[in-house]
Amino acid sequence: MKRSRILKFTFFVFALIVDAILLNFNLRNKFKDITIELGTENIKINDFLVSPLYLKNSKCLTNLNSIDINEVSSYNLEFSYGGKRELVKLEIVDTTAPTVEFTNLEKGLDYKFDANDFVTLVKDKSAYTITSEVDLNNIHIGDNSVLIAVTDEYGNKTTKQCNLNIGVFKSTIHHELGEPLTAQEILITDGYGNDSITPEILKQINQNQEGSYEITLMFEEEKYVTKINVKDTKGPDIIVNNINFYLGGTPKKNEDFIKSISDASGVKDVIYDGSLDYKKIGTYELKIKAIDTLGNESEVIATLNVRDDNIGPVISGLSTIYAAKNQEIDFYKEVTSKDAKDGVREFTVDASGVNTAASGTYYAIYKSSDTSNNITTKKRKVVVSYNMEDLNNMARSYYDKYLVGKSVLEITKFIHDKNGYSHTYGSDLDALYQILTRKTGSCRGHAFLMEKVLTYAGYQNKVIKTIDGSHYWNLVYENGIWRHYDSVGGHIRGPATDAEKLASKGMHGRKWDFSAYPAAN
């Protein structure tokens, strides 16, 4: 009986302990406040848990993606565990100093101090400033120690004591083997000390032999020593020869892809890497690596274009020939035919369609072929010049064929309807020739054609133009009075008085020299 009571009491105590543990488990916080560094990535719910044992039933009720981790700030976040909600605080702070790469400077006498010049790279999550508390009055020729500070917007600072060397000549220079040594390489600032570096001083340096040299230079009665390290740091200079290859030809050697190769210390080895197929159309690359005697390397790519020969020769030099009447023409002068595969080729000229006895535009036919029987045929324009007699005959023929017996207005309308408008470049004769031969022309061509045919029809007339020369038309004496006629579209056709012509839409406010022409009142 007594043992039974002891067991019951023990069980009761155990139950109380379990309840107390469970009660404490349920009451204690499952989440905690955290502080992270600016720019921290991948914030997870695990970061806020008091213990990883709570992860299974934990939820984040705040969208963690809405947090800007790139800005110092404070956020209140809500989590839940087994339905119970908790609020925690997230603090984003910046306590990390900028990562900085500093440099020492060698500057000339005209240098204007700038702290930014001493910093080559800054890495920080926030904005920063570069400063120095240097006393500019104490900057002197020679070495100057300056403290440079890079401070972000939250006060984190990185500093370094840098050296500023003020001088005329660089204390040390590195010169590439085999290249000409110039005064500009030695001078810190062009314009200061130029006269001190004579050709004789430069000759003291063997630019074709690696080594360290020293030269002594004078400036304003002060001596300066410059150390010159001549060293080969570059690989060989390779100029490639890209090759166009035609099926059926003899394959090229790898060496054929090099136009030239050179190096100051000499070329030790050339290595080729690439799969070239001379039997299949396509473009292939050949990698060429060259190594000099000091181990410096350079690499270039050459291309092989394998193609079928289905393109004929290119005939060049077929510019328009302008010839006078009855002039003997050399159709072969300055004309060449060249084929991509076969090189220079012969060509033939058929000039049977060119009549140098009469003005006009003609065409000579050029033909050339290659060894694959590809044929190229080209036309070449030949313009046999004309004179006033030619134009008069053409204009007379034009009048006799179309305009005999017509009134001035009918002539104007016919020329407008049968001829288009286009620009003409050249002389007045060119303008008239164009409209007679091409049935299109500028206002000059229209006006000069009107002048010719109206004269043949017995009308006294004049070609009239605006003061700025931007438009031409005709002034015609008809039935005892002068009137304006215009065969160009967009202008008043006529007959028109001076006032009507001036007010017409096509004139756009333009005027003519009234004293130079009869009045049309």
C-alpha angles and dihedrals in degrees: 000000000000091000091051092055090050091053092049091050091048092051090048092052091047090052091051091051092049091049090049091050092048092046091050091047092053095044100047120090116260095195135055141200115259138194121211134185119254110271096023109156134213103025107195136187088249089069091065099046121107087211133009086232088079096056097095097063097030125112133182110224093187120075103246090197089068091067115102103219091184095068129066106243147123127250134189109218129192124218134171135209119192089341095309113120126218133184120218134174127239116201119195111198138172113220098144119105118227119271105236138184111206130193138198117235137220110198140170132246092270095056116135109209117247121169090208090068091070095059122075100171137015126185117188137133093232139044117285143190131216116217143163131190094212119152103234091200089065096052106116141170109287130026120352123185112218128180112224120196129194110196126181123216092265094056100259108144139196118190138182137178105238130187125238114193113197113196149124099244129037112255093219132013132180112221125194115241114255097012121115113264113229134192090240090067091059100039118087092202123018108238096038114089098353093134091053093066105071127180088251091059092049090052089063088075118079099218092186097055125069114236148096120280135181128209127188116221131188126218123169090344092306124118121229128185121211121192115212119198111198109200139157107235100151130083121233119296108245124190111190130214110217109208132216107204128189124214112262096030129117112277116248128240120244089246089062089071092066117082093179140344128190142162134179094232095036134263113275103179143000120204125194124203124179145088111246120188112195092181099059129065112244147086119281133186127222116197112213119195122186126193123195126213091268094053098257112146136204130181134198137172123235122191133221116202111196112194143159116253102244099130122089128223121293112242111207135185098048097140117151115283115224111197137173120236114288091005117150109240126209101212092182099054114120092350119130136179118205130175123206091227105028101033120215114020135187121248139195131223127212106197096161090115094058116095110189091181092072131046116247146093118290138168132229117204120226122195133183135165138193133219090270089059094249106153127206120197122187134178121222121200117231118191115195107201124241133213135208091273090057092050093047090052092048093047091047090051089049091052095046092049101046116008113041111132096009124131124242092260092048091050091049092049093047094052090047093049098044100042130059129214125253138144120271125205121199136032130344087259089056090053092052093044092052096054092045094050104031103030090232132085150139126279087270091058092047092049095047092048090050089049092054099046094041089054090051088049090055100253122137106229145157136209107239128192140184120261091254092047093238096126137031130193140146137276110203131192106221129163092351097309138085119242137176120245125182126185095187117103117250093036131096106272098214171184086186135162123228090262093049093048093048092050095046118115095237093062094063091202095309119144139196132221100274092194092060097057137047115266118256101205 
